[in-house]
């Protein structure tokens, strides 16, 4: 069971880790793809602006062949523009001092028309990175080339934003996974710490168990040893019969202790069937009849005949037997042992075992189901702990309260079951 739980936990952690890695990969891919797609977007924006300006320049040149109108044309984002004739001479330039001068890199303007428009990134004399667009203009009587140089700061904003997003997202992913690693290391350290605490607590409980067992076993063994030595030294003594009986009593006490230990330590499952509760209680009364009569205890049972519970008859019988024997021992001067079964609605029933003894002190109620806790001089402290363990194995609960009028009441809840047809019917 524990191995299955650990396997499920490991599988869950691996799934969470795989999901985290997958999500991180998707985010990183998105950021990188967004960054590399930003430059084509910026180039497309620049091309759109350049074509719009080229169309406006061509329109103005058609309206005014002298090109004087272009001197007052100052579109946004334009560093400068010029018109160049087929001789490589500036026919117009936003810098009027260059009109009539040979164009720089005039060889680039002798390209075949099929290679135009020409667009590229250039570096201005000021060191600024700009966008150059060379486009042929069709004017009456001659053809000119438009050299248009645009500032790229606004268009390149999309690239800067994509770069910032990439850096920020990668930094967040690195920081996030760093934090995950720190948390995992802290969790691993916490698990090791809890395991060490659990180991120390187990050692403490083991020490307490060893001390309790040593005390419980040493006392009967000492009696057995003493009586056996007396019989050995004086085999014909008339008191040997009583000593032998004491030896048998102590051996049975050891047997009960070992039996309770084995029953409490048992962890393998056992068969569960539909069990008739009335028959189980009838067998129980038969088993405790002698003890109840010797203690002057009167037994009362209130249980419907056709009521079945889903249980293991032997284990459930052991639970109820322990409760009834404890109740009888709590009434050494006689009293009433009342067993009642209540089934209202649903699939649960409640079995109560009530005695008319002195009750349980309030300060002891929280501890009575702890293993090896007992207030009896010759008790093992395993009876009630075993009872609760059996109840939990049946999917039920076992609780105890003190009755205001005197005595104690133990309440056991179980699951009902459908009746089973008898073989003799």
C-alpha positions, 0 to 999 in steps of 0.5 A: 500500500505504501509502495503504491502511494509512493509510486503514485506520488512519484508519477504525479511529480513527474507529470507536474515536472513534464507539464512545467517543462512543456509550458516553459518550452512553449513560452520560450518558443513563443518569445523567440518566434516573436523576436525573429518575426519582429524584423520582417514586420518592421521592414514591412512597416518601413516598406509601406511608409516608403511606398506611400511617400514615393507615391506622394513624391511622384504625384507632386512631380507630375503636377510640378515638373520643375520640382520646386513644390517638393522643397516644401514636402517634409513627410514624417520619419523621412531623413531625406529624399532625392531624385536622380537622373540617368546620368547620376546627377541629383535633380532634386535633394532635400538638401538644396546644396546637393542639387546638380551634384553627382549622387553618392554610390551612383553605380547602385542607381544603374541597376536594371529596372527588374532589380528595383525597387531596392531597399536596404539598411544604411548608416548615415554620416551621423552614425544613425542606422536608416532605411534606404528605398530606391524606386523608379518614377515615371515622369513625362519625357524622362525617368528618375530614380527616387532615393528615399532614406527613412528614420527607423526608430519608430518602425524598429520599436516592434523589434525592441519590444520583442527583444525586451519580451524575449529577455524578460520571459527568459529571465522569468523562466530562469528565475522561476526554475531556479525558484522551483529548484530551491523549493524542491531542495527545501522540500527534499530537506524537509522530507529528510527532516520529517523522516529523521523525526519519524525515525527518532519517534519510532525509536522512542516508541520502540524503546517504550514498547521494549520497556513495556514488554520487558516489564510485562514478560518479566513479572510472569516469568519471575513467578514461573521461575520461582514456582518451578524452582520450588517444585524442583527442590521439593517435588513431594511438597503438598503445595506443588499443585497450587504452584503448578496452577499458578504457573499455568495462569502466568503462562496463559497470561503470557499467551494472551500478551503474545496473542494481543501483540500478534493481533495488533501487529497483523496487517494482511487483509481478511475475508469480509462477509455479510454477518448476522449481528443477532447470532454474533451477539448471542455467541458473545453472551454465551462466551462471557456468561461465566465471567458475568455470573461470577462478577454478579453482572446482568447482561441485557441485549437489544438487537433486531433479528434481521440485521446484518453487518459487513464484517469478519465474524472472528475479528468483530467477535474479538472486538465485542468480547474485549469490550464486554470483558472490560465492562465486566471488570469495571463492575467487580461488585456487580451491575448491568452490562447493556448491549444495544444496536441502533439502525435508523436510516442509511447504511450505518449501524451503531452498537453500544456497550454500556456498563454501570461501573465507575466510568472513565476519568475525563483526563484519561479518555483521550489516552485509553485507545493508545497502545500499552496505556493501561490503569490495570495492575496486570493489564497489557494496554493492548485491548482497547487499542486492538478494538479500535484497530479492528473497527478501523479495519472494518471502515468504522469508528470506536469512541468512548464516553463516561455516562453521567449516571455512572459507568462508561459507554463504547459506541461502535459504528459499522456498515450494514449488509444485505442478508445472506441466504442460508444453505439449509433453506 
